[in-house]
Amino acid sequence: MSSGNRLRGVCEKEGKMRNLAVFLVVGAIFSGLLSGFIAVSNEKNPGDFNGDKSGKVYYMMPTHHVESLEEPNIALSIINAIRYLADNKIPIDALVYSNVYDRGIAIRNILETAADMTTTLTLDDSDLEILSDYDVVFIHSNSHNFPQTIEQSIQDYISNGGNLIGSHDVIWKQFGNPTLEEVFGATARGDGSRPGEGWFNGDFEALKIIKHPITAGLSDSWQLYNEQFFFDVEFKRNFTALIGTVWQGEVIPIAWTFSYEIEEPSEIEAEIDCDPDALNLLSKGDWITCYIGLSAGYDPKDIDADTVLLNGVLKPELDPKYGFVRSEESYIVDHDGDSVTERMVKFDRTEVEEILLVGENVELVLACCLEDGTRFEGAAQIRVFEPVHLEG
């Protein structure tokens, strides 16, 4: 294909792997500040792909103070995250652990505002030994070293399909929780003796990085006061960055999500191209069209259209009233004239516009499966803009 956008896939053969969505860390889309960094989601509900269900993770840093937890955007992101991780199950059974009483109470009070959730609060980490009864487990840690048995229990829970939220310094290397660092996908480094050595303390602005179920309803930006975040972080997994802040001229992630990957996947290579590659939000049109080309040995005819997701939330048009849905001659095409066929899918243009932010290098991420369970994902960059009309 002519676009040159790389598409990477993961294999799920004979049920031997629990492979989950792998996320691409890609280019900038937020106010020109995200140069070289943003992660775009290809999250998918567990069970939609072949293979065993596995859990999802959400981690957020700026929760050191009750006032930050109660900040409306942070509180809403917590509720959104629990619903997203639990696939909007009703009711959702959530366990909240905190080793600090007032913060645990604050988290519980936030969740009790949601009618679809039942919440159990504990201040005793021994209550984390048995977690299988809960849809989501929220772990808020402040300067706490967890026993290895508890760390292992948490890892077993997520490995077997549980869903986790972590906050504050549960990933800080100084407190010696290496298994939890792996579970939450990152290690915060630096010296804890004073701010500036790997972490910041003070007032700062939080930024919504992308549109996602967890960031739905959040402001584009909001202020946090006397709060902390880590800027010296080693990321161990590909992830979707959801909330960030500006540090030394760059946007860094302070909240992210990913699906928990049990085993490192094998990879196939393919390409994706999207049309239009410049999306004018004021122009009219019905569709965003994507072309998926697979590497040698894989046939685009074998793509299961029912598994296709765009940016983790949108399915393509599947109504057979459209010829491009029901006719193989219409959806198996040689889009770029290189004698190699691709699978064409179309997305409702209005729905796509609703999940994208304006930017020069906005990522469209596709994830799907072949009929035999082989999974892949890929990304194409497009420009999203809204023309400014100057008064004459």
GUFILUM-168163 format. One record per residue (C-alpha): x, y, z; residue number from 1. Coordinates in steps of 0.001 Angstrom, whole numbers, plus 524288, in hexadecimal, padded with zeros to 5 digits. Example, Ala and Ser with C-alpha at 12.3 -4.5 7.8 and 13.67 -1.06 7.14 Angstrom:
@east: 8300C, north: 7EE6C, up: 81E78, resi: 1
@east: 83566, north: 7FBDC, up: 81BE4, resi: 2
//
This chain:
@east: 80000, north: 80000, up: 80000, resi: 1
@east: 80478, north: 80DB2, up: 7FD35, resi: 2
@east: 8026B, north: 813B3, up: 80A93, resi: 3
@east: 80DA4, north: 80CC7, up: 8112F, resi: 4
@east: 80676, north: 80CC1, up: 81E2C, resi: 5
@east: 80A9F, north: 800AB, up: 82597, resi: 6
@east: 8009E, north: 7F72E, up: 82AE6, resi: 7
@east: 804E6, north: 7ED67, up: 83521, resi: 8
@east: 7FD3A, north: 7E17A, up: 838DA, resi: 9
@east: 7FD51, north: 7D772, up: 843A2, resi: 10
@east: 7FA1A, north: 7C911, up: 8424F, resi: 11
@east: 7F0A0, north: 7C148, up: 84A7E, resi: 12
@east: 7F2CC, north: 7B352, up: 84638, resi: 13
@east: 7EBCA, north: 7A7AD, up: 84C4B, resi: 14
@east: 7E8AF, north: 7AF09, up: 858D7, resi: 15
@east: 7F6FC, north: 7AEB6, up: 85D26, resi: 16
@east: 7F7C4, north: 7BD50, up: 85F80, resi: 17
@east: 7EFA0, north: 7C755, up: 86657, resi: 18
@east: 7F2B5, north: 7D26F, up: 85D2D, resi: 19
@east: 7ECB1, north: 7DF7A, up: 85FA0, resi: 20
@east: 7ECD0, north: 7EC8E, up: 8591F, resi: 21
@east: 7FA5F, north: 7F22D, up: 856C7, resi: 22
@east: 7FAAE, north: 800D4, up: 8563A, resi: 23
@east: 802DA, north: 8097B, up: 84DB2, resi: 24
@east: 80A10, north: 81511, up: 8534A, resi: 25
@east: 808FF, north: 81E8E, up: 84811, resi: 26
@east: 80978, north: 82CE1, up: 843A1, resi: 27
@east: 80421, north: 839AC, up: 84861, resi: 28
@east: 7F624, north: 83E99, up: 84879, resi: 29
@east: 7F435, north: 84796, up: 85426, resi: 30
@east: 7F668, north: 8561B, up: 851C4, resi: 31
@east: 80399, north: 8539F, up: 84B8F, resi: 32
@east: 8094F, north: 84F6D, up: 858B2, resi: 33
@east: 8092C, north: 840CA, up: 856EF, resi: 34
@east: 814A5, north: 8408D, up: 84DA1, resi: 35
@east: 81988, north: 832AF, up: 84D22, resi: 36
@east: 8101D, north: 82D69, up: 85737, resi: 37
@east: 8025B, north: 828B0, up: 8586C, resi: 38
@east: 7FC9F, north: 81B36, up: 859B7, resi: 39
@east: 7F037, north: 81832, up: 85248, resi: 40
@east: 7E711, north: 80D94, up: 8568A, resi: 41
@east: 7E33B, north: 80164, up: 84F5C, resi: 42
@east: 7DCBA, north: 7FC20, up: 85B9A, resi: 43
@east: 7D2BC, north: 7F165, up: 859B3, resi: 44
@east: 7C924, north: 7EB14, up: 862BA, resi: 45
@east: 7CE64, north: 7DE2A, up: 867D3, resi: 46
@east: 7C7D9, north: 7D28F, up: 8619C, resi: 47
@east: 7C5A7, north: 7D901, up: 85462, resi: 48
@east: 7D201, north: 7D29D, up: 84F43, resi: 49
@east: 7D502, north: 7C42A, up: 84FFA, resi: 50
@east: 7DC65, north: 7BFAD, up: 85BF6, resi: 51
@east: 7DA78, north: 7C10E, up: 86A85, resi: 52
@east: 7D585, north: 7CD72, up: 870C5, resi: 53
@east: 7E000, north: 7D56D, up: 87765, resi: 54
@east: 7DF5D, north: 7E1B9, up: 87F69, resi: 55
@east: 7E178, north: 7F017, up: 87CEE, resi: 56
@east: 7E91B, north: 7FA48, up: 8847A, resi: 57
@east: 7E787, north: 808C2, up: 8873D, resi: 58
@east: 7F212, north: 8105B, up: 88E7A, resi: 59
@east: 7F1A3, north: 81E90, up: 892DE, resi: 60
@east: 7FBFC, north: 82644, up: 89A33, resi: 61
@east: 7F64A, north: 832EB, up: 89FA9, resi: 62
@east: 7EE9F, north: 82D8A, up: 8AB3E, resi: 63
@east: 7F748, north: 830E8, up: 8B6D8, resi: 64
@east: 7ED13, north: 8399A, up: 8BD40, resi: 65
@east: 7DE9C, north: 8382C, up: 8BFE5, resi: 66
@east: 7DC65, north: 84530, up: 8B912, resi: 67
@east: 7E232, north: 83F85, up: 8AC97, resi: 68
@east: 7D9FB, north: 8332F, up: 8AD63, resi: 69
@east: 7CDE3, north: 83BA8, up: 8AF13, resi: 70
@east: 7D169, north: 8448B, up: 8A3BA, resi: 71
@east: 7C5EF, north: 84267, up: 89A45, resi: 72
@east: 7CE15, north: 83DEE, up: 88EAD, resi: 73
@east: 7D611, north: 8344E, up: 896BE, resi: 74
@east: 7C9D8, north: 82F1A, up: 89D63, resi: 75
@east: 7C2E4, north: 82D66, up: 89054, resi: 76
@east: 7CEA7, north: 8268A, up: 88A60, resi: 77
@east: 7CE68, north: 81CBA, up: 89597, resi: 78
@east: 7C00F, north: 819A6, up: 89370, resi: 79
@east: 7C1FA, north: 818EF, up: 884B5, resi: 80
@east: 7CDB1, north: 81009, up: 88673, resi: 81
@east: 7C66A, north: 80669, up: 88F0B, resi: 82
@east: 7BB43, north: 80592, up: 88545, resi: 83
@east: 7C4B6, north: 8041E, up: 879FC, resi: 84
@east: 7CCFC, north: 7F9B2, up: 8809C, resi: 85
@east: 7C0DE, north: 7F20E, up: 8849D, resi: 86
@east: 7BAEF, north: 7F30F, up: 876EC, resi: 87
@east: 7AF4F, north: 7FA8A, up: 87C9F, resi: 88
@east: 7AAAE, north: 7EEC1, up: 88457, resi: 89
@east: 79F48, north: 7F1A2, up: 88D82, resi: 90
@east: 7A12A, north: 7F189, up: 898DD, resi: 91
@east: 7AFE9, north: 7F309, up: 899CE, resi: 92
@east: 7B62B, north: 7ED81, up: 8A616, resi: 93
@east: 7C20F, north: 7F5B1, up: 8A97F, resi: 94
@east: 7CC17, north: 7F3ED, up: 8B442, resi: 95
@east: 7D36D, north: 8001A, up: 8B89E, resi: 96
@east: 7E02A, north: 7FECB, up: 8C029, resi: 97
@east: 7E767, north: 80A59, up: 8C5E4, resi: 98
@east: 7F173, north: 80AAC, up: 8D0AB, resi: 99
@east: 7ED34, north: 818AE, up: 8D3A9, resi: 100
@east: 7DFD8, north: 819EC, up: 8DA07, resi: 101
@east: 7DB16, north: 826FB, up: 8D4C1, resi: 102
@east: 7DEE4, north: 823CB, up: 8C6BE, resi: 103
@east: 7D84A, north: 8169A, up: 8C77E, resi: 104
@east: 7CBF9, north: 81D2A, up: 8CC7E, resi: 105
@east: 7CCC6, north: 82735, up: 8C17E, resi: 106
@east: 7CDBD, north: 81C9F, up: 8B710, resi: 107
@east: 7C28C, north: 814F6, up: 8BD13, resi: 108
@east: 7BA1A, north: 8212B, up: 8BDA7, resi: 109
@east: 7BCB7, north: 823DD, up: 8AF46, resi: 110
@east: 7B884, north: 8162E, up: 8AB5F, resi: 111
@east: 7AC68, north: 816CD, up: 8B3D8, resi: 112
@east: 7A757, north: 821CC, up: 8AB3C, resi: 113
@east: 7A60E, north: 817C0, up: 8A04A, resi: 114
@east: 7999F, north: 80FBB, up: 8A152, resi: 115
@east: 79F59, north: 80482, up: 8995F, resi: 116
@east: 7AA68, north: 801AB, up: 8A2FF, resi: 117
@east: 7AB9F, north: 7FAE4, up: 8B013, resi: 118
@east: 7B7F9, north: 7FE3B, up: 8B779, resi: 119
@east: 7BFBB, north: 7F772, up: 8C226, resi: 120
@east: 7CA6D, north: 7FF65, up: 8C8D8, resi: 121
@east: 7D5F1, north: 7F971, up: 8D009, resi: 122
@east: 7E1FE, north: 7FF3E, up: 8D67B, resi: 123
@east: 7E80B, north: 7F1CD, up: 8D8AA, resi: 124
@east: 7F06B, north: 7EC8B, up: 8CD86, resi: 125
@east: 7EDEF, north: 7DE9C, up: 8D221, resi: 126
@east: 7E04D, north: 7E051, up: 8CC67, resi: 127
@east: 7E6EB, north: 7E04C, up: 8BF09, resi: 128
@east: 7EA21, north: 7D1DC, up: 8C04F, resi: 129
@east: 7DD1A, north: 7CD95, up: 8BA60, resi: 130
@east: 7D81C, north: 7D65A, up: 8AF75, resi: 131
@east: 7D06E, north: 7CD94, up: 8A65C, resi: 132
@east: 7C330, north: 7D280, up: 8AB34, resi: 133
@east: 7C5A6, north: 7E046, up: 8A627, resi: 134
@east: 7C3EF, north: 7E5E5, up: 89881, resi: 135
@east: 7CDA5, north: 7F0E7, up: 89B19, resi: 136
@east: 7D7DD, north: 7F2C8, up: 8A5C0, resi: 137
@east: 7DCA3, north: 8009F, up: 8A8C4, resi: 138
@east: 7E9E2, north: 80173, up: 8AF8D, resi: 139
@east: 7EDFC, north: 80E94, up: 8B519, resi: 140
@east: 7FB52, north: 80DE8, up: 8BB5F, resi: 141
@east: 802EB, north: 81817, up: 8C2D0, resi: 142
@east: 810E5, north: 81427, up: 8C657, resi: 143
@east: 80CF3, north: 805FC, up: 8C847, resi: 144
@east: 814E9, north: 7F9B9, up: 8C616, resi: 145
@east: 80B9D, north: 7EE81, up: 8C30C, resi: 146
@east: 80F05, north: 7E0AA, up: 8C75D, resi: 147
@east: 81334, north: 7D83C, up: 8BBF4, resi: 148
@east: 80788, north: 7CF41, up: 8BE39, resi: 149
@east: 7FE5F, north: 7DACA, up: 8BC3C, resi: 150
@east: 8057E, north: 7DF32, up: 8B00C, resi: 151
@east: 8044F, north: 7D177, up: 8AAA0, resi: 152
@east: 7F5D9, north: 7D103, up: 8ADFF, resi: 153
@east: 7F3AC, north: 7DDA5, up: 8A672, resi: 154
@east: 7FB45, north: 7D884, up: 89ACB, resi: 155
@east: 7F38D, north: 7CBCA, up: 89AF6, resi: 156
@east: 7E6E6, north: 7D38B, up: 89B56, resi: 157
@east: 7EA1C, north: 7DBB1, up: 88F47, resi: 158
@east: 7EFB4, north: 7CFD5, up: 88839, resi: 159
@east: 7E2D8, north: 7C8C2, up: 88A0F, resi: 160
@east: 7DA39, north: 7D390, up: 884E4, resi: 161
@east: 7D92C, north: 7DD18, up: 8903C, resi: 162
@east: 7D9F3, north: 7EBC1, up: 88E15, resi: 163
@east: 7E2BF, north: 7F506, up: 8959C, resi: 164
@east: 7E3A8, north: 80368, up: 8989A, resi: 165
@east: 7F014, north: 8085F, up: 89EEE, resi: 166
@east: 7F2FD, north: 815F7, up: 8A3F4, resi: 167
@east: 7FD62, north: 81E76, up: 8AA27, resi: 168
@east: 80A7C, north: 817E8, up: 8AD1C, resi: 169
@east: 80740, north: 80973, up: 8ABB2, resi: 170
@east: 81114, north: 80963, up: 8A05E, resi: 171
@east: 81BF1, north: 810BA, up: 8A77A, resi: 172
@east: 8283D, north: 8087F, up: 8A784, resi: 173
@east: 82C4B, north: 80E19, up: 8B4AB, resi: 174
@east: 821B4, north: 8062C, up: 8BB9C, resi: 175
@east: 825A1, north: 7F90F, up: 8B5F6, resi: 176
@east: 8199E, north: 7F3B0, up: 8AEF7, resi: 177
@east: 81FC1, north: 7EE16, up: 8A27F, resi: 178
@east: 8145B, north: 7E531, up: 89F33, resi: 179
@east: 80AD2, north: 7F07F, up: 8A01F, resi: 180
@east: 813C1, north: 7F8AD, up: 89799, resi: 181
@east: 8127A, north: 7EE11, up: 88D45, resi: 182
@east: 803CF, north: 7ED10, up: 88F43, resi: 183
@east: 801B4, north: 7FBB0, up: 88DAF, resi: 184
@east: 80B5D, north: 7FC8C, up: 88285, resi: 185
@east: 81524, north: 80659, up: 887E0, resi: 186
@east: 81FC5, north: 8092F, up: 891D4, resi: 187
@east: 820DF, north: 816D1, up: 89799, resi: 188
@east: 82F2B, north: 81961, up: 89A5B, resi: 189
@east: 83646, north: 8240A, up: 8A19E, resi: 190
@east: 839BD, north: 827EA, up: 8AF77, resi: 191
@east: 82E38, north: 829C0, up: 8B88C, resi: 192
@east: 8357F, north: 8328E, up: 8C209, resi: 193
@east: 831BE, north: 83F14, up: 8BB0C, resi: 194
@east: 8297C, north: 843C8, up: 8AF89, resi: 195
@east: 830D0, north: 84571, up: 8A2BA, resi: 196
@east: 837A2, north: 83850, up: 8A3D2, resi: 197
@east: 82E65, north: 830EE, up: 89AE6, resi: 198
@east: 821CC, north: 836E3, up: 89FEB, resi: 199
@east: 81AEB, north: 843FD, up: 8A0A2, resi: 200
@east: 812F0, north: 849CC, up: 8ABA0, resi: 201
@east: 80AFA, north: 8562E, up: 8A9E4, resi: 202
@east: 80063, north: 85C17, up: 8A153, resi: 203
@east: 7FF07, north: 8578C, up: 89343, resi: 204
@east: 7F56C, north: 8563A, up: 88819, resi: 205
@east: 7F01C, north: 848F1, up: 88422, resi: 206
@east: 7ECDD, north: 846D9, up: 875C3, resi: 207
@east: 7E364, north: 83D63, up: 86F6F, resi: 208
@east: 7EBBA, north: 836F4, up: 864E4, resi: 209
@east: 7E1CA, north: 82F3A, up: 85D0A, resi: 210
@east: 7D365, north: 82C43, up: 85C5A, resi: 211
@east: 7D106, north: 81F18, up: 862B1, resi: 212
@east: 7C659, north: 818F9, up: 86B29, resi: 213
@east: 7CE81, north: 81C31, up: 8773E, resi: 214
@east: 7CFFF, north: 82A8C, up: 8736D, resi: 215
@east: 7C1CD, north: 82C50, up: 86F3A, resi: 216
@east: 7BC3E, north: 838B2, up: 8753E, resi: 217
@east: 7C96D, north: 83DA4, up: 87A20, resi: 218
@east: 7CD90, north: 84B9B, up: 8779A, resi: 219
@east: 7D876, north: 84DB6, up: 86DC8, resi: 220
@east: 7E0CA, north: 852AE, up: 87912, resi: 221
@east: 7DF8D, north: 8556D, up: 88798, resi: 222
@east: 7E802, north: 85A08, up: 892D5, resi: 223
@east: 7ED3F, north: 8519C, up: 89DE1, resi: 224
@east: 7F2F7, north: 857D8, up: 8AA0D, resi: 225
@east: 7FDCF, north: 85334, up: 8B30B, resi: 226
@east: 7FDE7, north: 84634, up: 8ABDD, resi: 227
@east: 80851, north: 83CC1, up: 8A72F, resi: 228
@east: 80C23, north: 8359E, up: 89ADC, resi: 229
@east: 817DF, north: 82DBF, up: 89655, resi: 230
@east: 81F95, north: 83260, up: 88A95, resi: 231
@east: 82A78, north: 82840, up: 88AF8, resi: 232
@east: 822E5, north: 81C04, up: 8872E, resi: 233
@east: 82736, north: 80F90, up: 88084, resi: 234
@east: 81BBC, north: 80A29, up: 878CE, resi: 235
@east: 81B62, north: 7FB6B, up: 877C2, resi: 236
@east: 80FAC, north: 7F9BB, up: 86ECE, resi: 237
@east: 80946, north: 8005A, up: 86345, resi: 238
@east: 7FDB6, north: 80805, up: 86853, resi: 239
@east: 7F360, north: 81227, up: 86575, resi: 240
@east: 7F6A7, north: 81F59, up: 86B82, resi: 241
@east: 7EA37, north: 82606, up: 8700D, resi: 242
@east: 7EE31, north: 8317F, up: 878A9, resi: 243
@east: 7FAFB, north: 838F9, up: 8786A, resi: 244
@east: 801C3, north: 84513, up: 87D27, resi: 245
@east: 80C76, north: 84DBD, up: 877BB, resi: 246
@east: 81A06, north: 84B90, up: 87D45, resi: 247
@east: 82589, north: 85340, up: 877CA, resi: 248
@east: 81E22, north: 8563D, up: 86B4B, resi: 249
@east: 8193E, north: 84881, up: 868B0, resi: 250
@east: 80C8A, north: 841AF, up: 86BE2, resi: 251
@east: 80EDB, north: 835C4, up: 8746B, resi: 252
@east: 80490, north: 82BB1, up: 87853, resi: 253
@east: 7FEFC, north: 82BDB, up: 88613, resi: 254
@east: 7F3D3, north: 82247, up: 88368, resi: 255
@east: 7F363, north: 816DE, up: 879FF, resi: 256
@east: 7EC8D, north: 80A19, up: 876EA, resi: 257
@east: 7EFBA, north: 7FD40, up: 8704C, resi: 258
@east: 7EB2B, north: 7EF46, up: 86F94, resi: 259
@east: 7F351, north: 7E5E6, up: 87782, resi: 260
@east: 7FBBA, north: 7DD7C, up: 86ED6, resi: 261
@east: 7FEC0, north: 7CFFD, up: 8740B, resi: 262
@east: 80882, north: 7CBE5, up: 86A02, resi: 263
@east: 8107E, north: 7D3C3, up: 8605D, resi: 264
@east: 809DD, north: 7D221, up: 85317, resi: 265
@east: 81010, north: 7CE1E, up: 8465D, resi: 266
@east: 80E7C, north: 7D855, up: 83BD3, resi: 267
@east: 80A40, north: 7D90F, up: 82DB7, resi: 268
@east: 80BC7, north: 7E51D, up: 82581, resi: 269
@east: 801F4, north: 7EC03, up: 81CEE, resi: 270
@east: 7FDEF, north: 7F9AB, up: 818FE, resi: 271
@east: 7F24B, north: 8029E, up: 81A8B, resi: 272
@east: 7EE02, north: 80E71, up: 812D3, resi: 273
@east: 7E2A4, north: 81796, up: 81581, resi: 274
@east: 7DAFF, north: 820A2, up: 80CA7, resi: 275
@east: 7D9F3, north: 82C0F, up: 80E0F, resi: 276
@east: 7E76B, north: 82E85, up: 813AC, resi: 277
@east: 7E382, north: 83C96, up: 816A1, resi: 278
@east: 7D6AA, north: 83D73, up: 81DF5, resi: 279
@east: 7CFBC, north: 84A9E, up: 81D53, resi: 280
@east: 7C60B, north: 84AEF, up: 82895, resi: 281
@east: 7BD97, north: 854C4, up: 82156, resi: 282
@east: 7BCA0, north: 84D48, up: 81499, resi: 283
@east: 7B1FF, north: 84382, up: 811A5, resi: 284
@east: 7B36C, north: 83518, up: 80EE4, resi: 285
@east: 7AE43, north: 827F8, up: 81326, resi: 286
@east: 7BA10, north: 81F50, up: 8155D, resi: 287
@east: 7C7FA, north: 81DB0, up: 819EB, resi: 288
@east: 7CD9E, north: 8128E, up: 811D6, resi: 289
@east: 7D8C0, north: 809F9, up: 81674, resi: 290
@east: 7E06D, north: 7FFFD, up: 80E83, resi: 291
@east: 7E72E, north: 7F4C1, up: 81573, resi: 292
@east: 7F21E, north: 7ED7C, up: 80EAC, resi: 293
@east: 7F834, north: 7E165, up: 814BD, resi: 294
@east: 805F1, north: 7DC25, up: 81339, resi: 295
@east: 8093E, north: 7D06F, up: 80ABA, resi: 296
@east: 8027D, north: 7C417, up: 80F14, resi: 297
@east: 7F639, north: 7CAE2, up: 81422, resi: 298
@east: 7EA1D, north: 7CD33, up: 80BEC, resi: 299
@east: 7E20B, north: 7D993, up: 80E3E, resi: 300
@east: 7D602, north: 7D199, up: 80A7F, resi: 301
@east: 7D7C1, north: 7CABC, up: 817A4, resi: 302
@east: 7D5F8, north: 7D723, up: 81FAF, resi: 303
@east: 7CA1F, north: 7D5FA, up: 8288C, resi: 304
@east: 7C375, north: 7E326, up: 826FA, resi: 305
@east: 7BBB8, north: 7E115, up: 83381, resi: 306
@east: 7C863, north: 7E235, up: 83B5B, resi: 307
@east: 7CD34, north: 7EEE1, up: 8353A, resi: 308
@east: 7CE38, north: 7FA70, up: 83E8D, resi: 309
@east: 7D2F8, north: 80837, up: 83BEA, resi: 310
@east: 7D9C7, north: 80EDF, up: 84765, resi: 311
@east: 7D40E, north: 804B5, up: 85057, resi: 312
@east: 7C607, north: 8097F, up: 84F79, resi: 313
@east: 7C079, north: 809D5, up: 841A0, resi: 314
@east: 7BC18, north: 7FE6E, up: 83948, resi: 315
@east: 7BB67, north: 7FFAD, up: 82A75, resi: 316
@east: 7AEAE, north: 80008, up: 822FD, resi: 317
@east: 7A9C1, north: 7F1F5, up: 82251, resi: 318
@east: 79BFE, north: 7F3D2, up: 81CE9, resi: 319
@east: 79ABF, north: 7EAEE, up: 810E7, resi: 320
@east: 79205, north: 7F4F1, up: 80A37, resi: 321
@east: 79ECD, north: 7FB0F, up: 805DB, resi: 322
@east: 7A5CF, north: 7F4A1, up: 7FA87, resi: 323
@east: 7B30C, north: 7F703, up: 800C9, resi: 324
@east: 7AE9C, north: 7EE93, up: 80C42, resi: 325
@east: 7A843, north: 7E30B, up: 8054B, resi: 326
@east: 7B041, north: 7E232, up: 7F8C2, resi: 327
@east: 7BDFE, north: 7DC95, up: 7F95D, resi: 328
@east: 7C0CA, north: 7E314, up: 7EC5B, resi: 329
@east: 7BE4D, north: 7F01C, up: 7F301, resi: 330
@east: 7C5F4, north: 7EE37, up: 7FF87, resi: 331
@east: 7D197, north: 7E658, up: 7FA7C, resi: 332
@east: 7D8B8, north: 7F055, up: 7F22F, resi: 333
@east: 7E601, north: 7F446, up: 7ED15, resi: 334
@east: 7E532, north: 801F2, up: 7F272, resi: 335
@east: 7F2C3, north: 8068C, up: 7EE8A, resi: 336
@east: 7F490, north: 7FEDA, up: 7E1F5, resi: 337
@east: 80002, north: 7F69B, up: 7E67C, resi: 338
@east: 7F985, north: 7E989, up: 7E2F8, resi: 339
@east: 7F7CE, north: 7E666, up: 7F175, resi: 340
@east: 7E9DD, north: 7E668, up: 7F685, resi: 341
@east: 7E522, north: 7ECFA, up: 802F8, resi: 342
@east: 7D8EE, north: 7EC05, up: 80B66, resi: 343
@east: 7D0D8, north: 7F86A, up: 80B07, resi: 344
@east: 7C861, north: 7FCA1, up: 8167A, resi: 345
@east: 7C090, north: 80918, up: 81825, resi: 346
@east: 7BD6A, north: 8109F, up: 82495, resi: 347
@east: 7B2C9, north: 81AA6, up: 826C0, resi: 348
@east: 7B990, north: 827AC, up: 824C7, resi: 349
@east: 7B1ED, north: 82ED6, up: 82F56, resi: 350
@east: 7B51C, north: 82459, up: 83970, resi: 351
@east: 7C38C, north: 824E5, up: 835EF, resi: 352
@east: 7C3CB, north: 833B0, up: 8370E, resi: 353
@east: 7BDEF, north: 832B8, up: 844B4, resi: 354
@east: 7C981, north: 82ADC, up: 849F9, resi: 355
@east: 7D48A, north: 832A8, up: 843B7, resi: 356
@east: 7DB4B, north: 83F14, up: 847F9, resi: 357
@east: 7E058, north: 84952, up: 83EA3, resi: 358
@east: 7EEB3, north: 84736, up: 83B25, resi: 359
@east: 7F8CB, north: 84551, up: 83083, resi: 360
@east: 7FC44, north: 8371D, up: 83364, resi: 361
@east: 7F00D, north: 830BA, up: 838ED, resi: 362
@east: 7F0A8, north: 821FC, up: 839F9, resi: 363
@east: 7E5EC, north: 818F4, up: 83554, resi: 364
@east: 7E894, north: 80BA8, up: 83B5A, resi: 365
@east: 7E234, north: 7FF5B, up: 8360C, resi: 366
@east: 7E196, north: 7F258, up: 83D29, resi: 367
@east: 7DB24, north: 7E5EE, up: 83847, resi: 368
@east: 7DC02, north: 7D738, up: 83691, resi: 369
@east: 7DCCF, north: 7CD98, up: 82B82, resi: 370
@east: 7D2F3, north: 7C28C, up: 82B42, resi: 371
@east: 7DD16, north: 7B95A, up: 83149, resi: 372
@east: 7DF23, north: 7C255, up: 83CFB, resi: 373
@east: 7EB99, north: 7C8F3, up: 8384C, resi: 374
@east: 7EB3A, north: 7D6F2, up: 83D3B, resi: 375
@east: 7F17E, north: 7E329, up: 8382D, resi: 376
@east: 7F131, north: 7F1B6, up: 839ED, resi: 377
@east: 7F634, north: 7FD5D, up: 832AA, resi: 378
@east: 7F615, north: 80C00, up: 831AE, resi: 379
@east: 7F56D, north: 8169A, up: 82774, resi: 380
@east: 7F7A1, north: 82501, up: 829B8, resi: 381
@east: 7EE40, north: 82F21, up: 82467, resi: 382
@east: 7ECA2, north: 83DC5, up: 825C9, resi: 383
@east: 7E060, north: 84265, up: 82CDA, resi: 384
@east: 7DD28, north: 850C1, up: 82B72, resi: 385
@east: 7D260, north: 85ABF, up: 82C52, resi: 386
@east: 7D435, north: 8665D, up: 82326, resi: 387
@east: 7D425, north: 873D6, up: 8292A, resi: 388
@east: 7CBAF, north: 87D91, up: 821CD, resi: 389
@east: 7D0EA, north: 88B4F, up: 82306, resi: 390
@east: 7C77C, north: 89698, up: 8230A, resi: 391
@east: 7C974, north: 89F6B, up: 81731, resi: 392
//
